[in-house]
């Protein structure tokens, strides 16, 4: 081994010991901050004109520097009418200090915010310039929903016509759902029906664990409609959940999710739990 190689090896070894020595007063920080989003929770819904309670905790090996919260619509922006006429958005930078810090803030939502799904994204940078990223999942993202009084309404009912938020089914047999889907300020242009594990939107979005979708179908209306009953909408569908599917769901609820998009661009989401025999999720 040449003197040049020995010197290089000694330099690399010295760097490693300095970076990893817990007693070193000035450790070399090579890791991005750790982010924990306490609030909001994935899938939560907040009303237009209300507020989103944000509570985020940050940790770093040496020193935090800054963070950013960005909220924007995750709707696809496709439709026949005035899509996303006033989507809500929020983007703010925060200064952080020390090894641990938190953000607590009620983020106001404009009263005319378009109903639908939104991305709530948190990023952070430490004093050494190490930043979180989507590539390794250190940026944190949850999906939230905003509701609006003008969006379409879904009322779940049982076979007797009573309003409910729970359905009962039997594994291996076709499920029957009842209720009404009704337009409000503008007519309905599409309806998505899903049977999925809780909080699911069917997509593995930026390292967020996707829920499992057991059934999904989109009903598009070239001529928008004013209303439809759920049993009529699904009269030609065979929606069956097997014991194996129930076992895969584990402790997660299995839900009926109906998402309704109207001509104004509002996207409404309604859920109802489905219980199977002795399986009470």
C-alpha positions in Angstrom: 0.0 0.0 0.0 1.4 3.4 -1.0 1.8 6.3 1.4 -1.0 8.1 -0.5 -3.4 5.2 0.1 -2.4 5.0 3.7 -3.0 8.7 4.2 -6.4 8.5 2.5 -7.4 5.6 4.7 -6.4 7.3 7.9 -8.4 10.5 6.8 -11.5 8.4 6.1 -11.2 6.5 9.4 -10.8 9.7 11.3 -13.9 11.2 9.7 -15.9 8.1 10.5 -14.9 8.2 14.2 -15.7 11.9 14.4 -19.1 11.5 12.8 -20.0 8.5 14.9 -18.4 9.3 18.3 -21.3 10.1 20.7 -18.9 12.0 23.0 -17.9 14.4 20.2 -19.1 17.9 21.0 -19.6 18.8 17.3 -20.9 15.6 15.6 -21.3 15.7 11.8 -25.0 15.8 11.0 -25.7 13.8 7.8 -29.4 12.9 8.5 -32.5 14.8 7.6 -35.0 15.7 10.3 -37.6 13.3 11.4 -41.2 14.5 11.1 -44.3 13.2 12.9 -47.7 14.5 11.9 -50.0 14.2 14.9 -52.8 16.2 13.3 -54.5 16.1 11.0 -55.1 12.4 10.5 -55.2 10.8 7.2 -58.8 10.9 5.8 -60.1 13.6 8.1 -62.7 16.0 6.7 -62.9 19.7 7.6 -65.6 22.2 6.6 -65.1 25.1 4.3 -65.0 28.2 6.6 -63.5 26.1 9.4 -59.9 25.4 10.3 -57.4 22.5 10.1 -55.8 21.9 13.4 -52.1 21.2 12.6 -49.8 19.6 15.1 -46.4 18.4 13.8 -43.4 17.3 15.8 -39.8 17.5 14.5 -36.5 15.9 15.7 -32.9 16.2 14.5 -29.6 14.8 15.6 -28.0 18.2 16.0 -30.2 21.2 15.2 -33.4 22.0 13.2 -33.6 25.0 10.9 -36.9 25.3 9.1 -40.1 23.6 8.0 -42.8 24.0 5.4 -46.5 23.1 5.3 -48.1 22.9 1.9 -51.8 22.1 1.3 -53.2 21.9 -2.2 -56.0 20.1 -4.0 -55.4 16.5 -5.2 -58.4 16.4 -7.5 -57.6 15.5 -11.1 -59.1 18.7 -12.4 -61.1 16.9 -15.1 -64.8 17.6 -15.6 -67.5 19.1 -17.7 -68.3 22.2 -15.6 -66.4 24.8 -13.6 -63.9 22.5 -12.0 -62.2 23.6 -8.8 -63.6 27.1 -9.0 -62.0 28.2 -5.7 -59.7 25.4 -4.5 -58.1 25.9 -1.1 -54.4 26.3 -0.8 -51.9 27.0 1.9 -48.1 27.4 1.9 -46.1 28.6 4.9 -42.5 28.4 6.1 -41.6 28.1 9.8 -38.4 28.7 11.6 -37.3 25.9 14.0 -34.7 25.8 16.7 -33.0 23.1 18.8 -33.1 19.3 18.3 -36.8 19.0 19.0 -39.6 21.4 18.0 -43.3 21.4 17.1 -45.8 23.4 15.1 -49.3 24.0 16.5 -51.5 26.1 14.3 -55.2 26.3 13.3 -55.1 26.8 9.5 -58.2 28.7 8.3 -60.1 27.4 5.3 -61.8 30.0 3.0 -65.6 29.7 3.2 -65.9 29.2 -0.6 -63.2 26.4 -0.8 -64.1 23.7 -3.2 -65.0 20.4 -1.6 -62.7 17.5 -2.3 -59.4 15.7 -1.4 -56.3 17.7 -0.6 -52.7 16.9 0.0 -51.3 18.0 3.4 -47.5 17.9 3.0 -44.8 18.7 5.6 -41.1 19.2 4.8 -38.1 20.1 7.0 -34.4 21.2 6.8 -31.8 21.0 9.5 -29.0 23.5 10.3 -26.6 21.5 8.2 -28.8 21.7 5.1 -30.1 18.1 5.3 -33.6 18.1 3.9 -36.4 15.7 3.9 -37.6 14.3 0.6 -40.3 12.3 -1.1 -37.7 9.8 -2.4 -37.1 8.2 0.9 -40.4 9.0 2.6 -39.0 11.5 5.1 -41.4 14.2 3.8 -44.8 13.5 5.4 -48.1 13.6 3.5 -51.6 12.9 4.6 -54.8 13.2 2.6 -57.5 15.4 4.0 -61.0 16.3 2.7 -62.8 19.6 2.7 -66.6 19.7 2.7 -68.9 22.4 1.4 -72.6 23.0 1.9 -73.2 23.0 -1.9 -71.8 19.6 -2.5 -74.0 16.6 -3.3 -75.5 14.6 -0.5 -75.4 10.9 0.2 -77.8 9.3 2.7 -77.2 5.7 3.6 -80.2 3.6 4.6 -80.9 0.0 5.6 -83.4 -2.3 3.8 -86.2 -0.9 6.0 -85.5 2.7 4.8 -83.9 3.8 8.1 -80.8 6.1 8.0 -77.7 4.2 9.0 -73.9 4.4 8.9 -73.4 0.7 9.2 -74.3 -2.2 6.8 -74.2 -5.9 7.6 -73.1 -8.5 5.2 -72.3 -12.2 4.9 -68.9 -13.4 3.6 -69.2 -14.9 0.1 -72.7 -13.4 -0.6 -73.6 -10.4 -2.6 -73.9 -7.2 -0.6 -77.0 -5.0 -0.8 -76.7 -1.3 -0.2 -79.6 1.3 0.1 -79.9 5.0 0.3 -80.0 8.1 -1.9 -77.5 10.2 -3.8 -78.8 13.7 -4.4 -77.4 16.8 -6.2 -77.4 20.1 -4.4 -76.4 23.3 -6.0 -75.5 21.7 -9.3 -76.2 18.3 -10.9 -74.0 15.2 -10.6 -71.6 14.3 -13.3 -69.9 11.2 -11.8 -70.1 8.8 -8.9 -67.4 6.4 -7.7 -68.3 3.5 -5.5 -65.6 1.6 -3.5 -65.5 -1.1 -1.0 -62.2 -0.7 0.8 -60.4 -0.9 4.0 -60.7 2.3 6.1 -59.3 5.6 5.0 -58.6 4.2 1.6 -58.4 6.1 -1.7 -57.0 3.2 -3.6 -53.7 4.8 -4.4 -50.2 4.3 -2.9 -49.4 8.0 -2.9 -45.8 9.1 -2.0 -44.9 6.4 0.5 -48.3 6.5 2.2 -49.6 3.0 2.8 -52.5 2.4 0.5 -55.7 0.8 1.8 -56.9 -2.3 -0.1 -59.7 -1.8 -2.5 -62.0 -4.9 -2.9 -64.4 -3.3 -5.4 -64.4 0.0 -7.4 -66.5 1.3 -10.2 -67.0 4.8 -11.7 -70.4 5.8 -13.1 -70.1 8.8 -15.5 -73.0 10.8 -16.7 -72.7 12.6 -20.0 -76.0 14.2 -19.1 -75.7 15.2 -15.4 -78.3 13.8 -13.1 -80.2 15.2 -10.1 -80.4 12.0 -8.0 -80.2 8.2 -8.0 -80.9 5.6 -5.3 -77.9 3.5 -4.2 -79.7 0.2 -4.8 -80.6 1.3 -8.4 -77.1 2.5 -9.1 -75.7 -0.9 -8.0 -78.5 -3.2 -9.3 -76.3 -4.8 -11.9 -73.3 -5.1 -9.6 -72.2 -8.3 -7.7 -70.2 -7.0 -4.8 -68.9 -9.9 -2.7 -66.4 -10.0 0.1 -64.8 -13.4 0.9 -63.5 -14.6 4.2 -60.0 -14.3 2.8 -60.6 -10.6 2.1 -62.0 -10.1 5.6 -58.8 -11.8 7.1 -56.6 -9.6 4.9 -58.4 -6.5 6.3 -57.4 -7.6 9.8 -58.2 -4.9 12.4 -59.1 -2.3 9.7 -62.8 -1.5 9.1 -64.2 -2.4 5.7 -66.1 0.5 4.4 -68.5 1.4 1.6 -67.2 4.7 0.1 -69.2 6.8 -2.3 -67.6 9.8 -3.9 -69.8 12.2 -5.9 -68.5 15.0 -8.3 -70.9 17.7 -9.4 -70.8 20.2 -12.2 -69.3 23.0 -10.0 -66.3 20.7 -9.2 -67.2 19.9 -5.7 -66.2 16.3 -4.7 -68.2 14.8 -1.8 -67.1 11.7 0.0 -69.3 9.6 2.3 -68.4 6.4 4.2 -70.3 3.6 5.9 -68.9 0.7 7.8 -69.6 -2.9 6.7 -69.7 -5.6 9.4 -69.6 -9.3 8.5 -71.2 -11.8 10.9 -69.0 -12.2 13.9 -66.3 -10.0 12.4 -66.9 -6.6 14.0 -64.1 -4.4 12.7 
